[in-house]
């Protein structure tokens, strides 16, 4: 193995790369995820004694020893074998003078709580990465370095990458899945992706270093073990260099996937017309006219934005695109999500994202919280005889774009001197009003909301202000006032109602 580089006169330990490039001495922590198997044992040895590229293609360099920290997660699945793995990793880390953290998690119990023992492989992965992220954050705080500067290093090899390619192909996937294991994702880096498992085993044998074998890796009930022992040998008989070939393919797919993801993100921003907690609305017509390769990604990104935990399949995305092409309809998605095309917009909503306005009294003057972060405010202002109150109300409405309105206080049942109270509720079935501008003609509130193109799922969140709990409508907030409550030239006290986000 290459020897350690020279120590600089400043006293700060830096190491020279074989190419002559010098590590700038960043002191952020480097967490090595070590199970005790051949690959992760080799990772620990290389990190302690040789060079690794943990900067995603910038070249191999020595890693300052004080940055290194070993993490071993005991899944408690294999009894005494798991305990011996833990002791092996602790002893190996001590041998190279690297601090070691052991975390124990009952993966079987966690998997059972999430739907059965068949989920142990996925749960174990989630547990390991969660533990690594937590440790990296703790060490960053101790080191006084930014969290983003920390590195979590895994021992994935070219073999793992090829196996993951086939695993995802068997399950069914898109370009992201066929990209397999990326060289870097945020703080997680995989410097051994260019090396094979056999190469790492040979390296350890030449150094006289033993490693632990996990017998569960032979159990072909697990998909990875099935691919490793049943699929890869067959493929390698046809092409002995298939592992290297697939690694190149994955790099190409990863680059193209990153480019398409960036293009889709830009298109999503352009198509977004409304967004709130648990809801996103996109321009359906423009989405339908987009290239299908981008439209699929836009739909997927929108759904994941609304609900990051959702597990989408290709059929879910295609179902949404069919709605977009038809220009109407709805479809249920996993985790109680709903996709619906209305009024030229594609709405993606989480269950209960539109919070219903509860029946509440609004004191005048005063304000009331509507429960979704918005407030409705009321105040009364006197108007002098020389003020054109009708023009003032018209200008006020234009400036506020409908979010605030001036009404005749007396017509709304509010005493100009003593104030009063108004009733605020969600739209009720069969409710009628006389919309401003219709010269006293009545109209169903539901028809007014249709004309305003307010989606049915959002209507429960529209505040409707009444003179009292059974009184007439005076204002449908952000939509229209009632003709009977409008200001006239005779108005001497105006009621100002304002809806604030």
Secondary structure, DSSP 8 states (H G I E B T S, - for coil): --------TTS----B-TTS-B-------EEEE--SSHHHHHHHHHHHHS-B--SSSS--B---GGGEEEEEEE---STHHHHHHHHHHHHHHHHTT-EEEEEE--HHHHHHHTT-GGGHHHHHHHHHHHHHHHHHHHHHHHHT--GGG-EEE----HHHHHHHHHHHHHH---HHHHT-S-SEETTEE-TTTTS-HHHHHHHHHHTT------GGGG-TTSHHHHIIIIIHHHHHHH-TTHHHHHHHHHHHHHHHHHHHHHHHHHHHHHHEEEEETTEEEEEHHHHHTS-HHHHHHHHHHHHHHH-TT----HHHHHHHHHHHHHT-EEEEETTTEEEEEETTEEEEE-TT-S-----EEEEESEEEE-SSS-EEEEEEEE--TTS-HHHHHHHHHHHHTTSEEEEETTTTT-BTTTBEEEEEE---TT-EE-BTTSTT--EEHHHHHHHTT--GGGGGG--EEESSTTS-EEEETTTEEBGGG---TT--EEEEEEEE-
